[in-house]
Amino acid sequence: MEYQNGTAALEAALSLCAQQPHVRVLRRVGNIDRLVSERATRGRVRRIGIVDTEATSTNARSAELLDIAVAVLLVDAAGELIGVEKTLQSLRDPGGPIPAEVTKLTGITDEMVAGRILSQEKWARLLSGCDLLVAHNASYDVPIVERFLPEIAGQAWACSMRQIGWMDHGFDGAKLGHLLMQIGRFNNGHRAAADVITLCHLLAHRDANGRTLLAELLKAAARNTMRIDAKGTDFAVKDRLRERSYRWDPAGKAWWIEVCEDDVDEERRWLEFEIGCRKPVMTVMTARTRFR
């Protein structure tokens, strides 16, 4: 009874604090099972795999996988979470010392991963059974995952960092932990399993119209887009390209942008008349090609 009274007093204090304009109350994330919607299931149910990795480097093309986690969610056509089918997490020995800065960030030590082998068969079977895989920075996670699990090459992916309009929903920034705090939650650690839980909470968050942010992500993932590479542009126009949200591709040595198919003609005209790029390289992007 004393514990219950203490809990009630704490909740009352937190409620009072939350009403103050200069105070923000943060609550620790809970089990993702608690995110399951009580709304009636609508339409087709799909398996959506929420994936995160930790690796030895920020260079996705050469980083060695250390830690991988997934939560396979059952999601209906309206983007409602109706069940959690499976969760899985594994450590992997990278075959060499873990950089000190990675250990400082993740808490993963050489001793923790020594001799740990990734079960490729188990992981490939689980991920290939998903209709869509989601990562918060898919351009980083996809190359790492597919290099160690080549069996799932060609799987459909979505990126919650790039394919959700965070600013449109009143958020600032796009880092996972910062976004989480803006919905009144916090999580400890920077490990793959913790980040999967964090992302699940963010995707279950509802916009002003009551729709989950996962619904927005699924819609964006299903749309084809066009990648436009402004090949052969002069160095002098780089600032104008950057201001228009073009990114530099060091491998392809070109500035590029991804636009909706309806905006392709307008973008092509801008490149030709404002930048002098008359023959941009056009590539159709889908969920199976976008992050590779």
Buried (B, 14 or more C-beta within 10 A) or exposed (E): EEEEEEEEEEEEEEEEEEEEEEEEEEEEBEEBEEBBBEEEBEEEBBBBBBBBBBBBBEEBEEBBBBBBBBBBBBBBEBBBBBBBBEBBBBBBBBEEEBEEEBBEEBBBEEEBBEEEEBEEEEBBEBBBEBBBBBBBBBBBBBBBBBBBBEBBEEBBBBBBBBBBEBEEBEBEEBEBBEBBBBBEBEBEEBBBBBBBBBBBBBBBBBBEEEBBBBBBBBEBBEEEBBBBBBBEBEEEBBEBBEEBEBEEEEEEEBBBBBBEEEBBEEBBEBBEEEBEBEEBBEBEBEBEBBBE
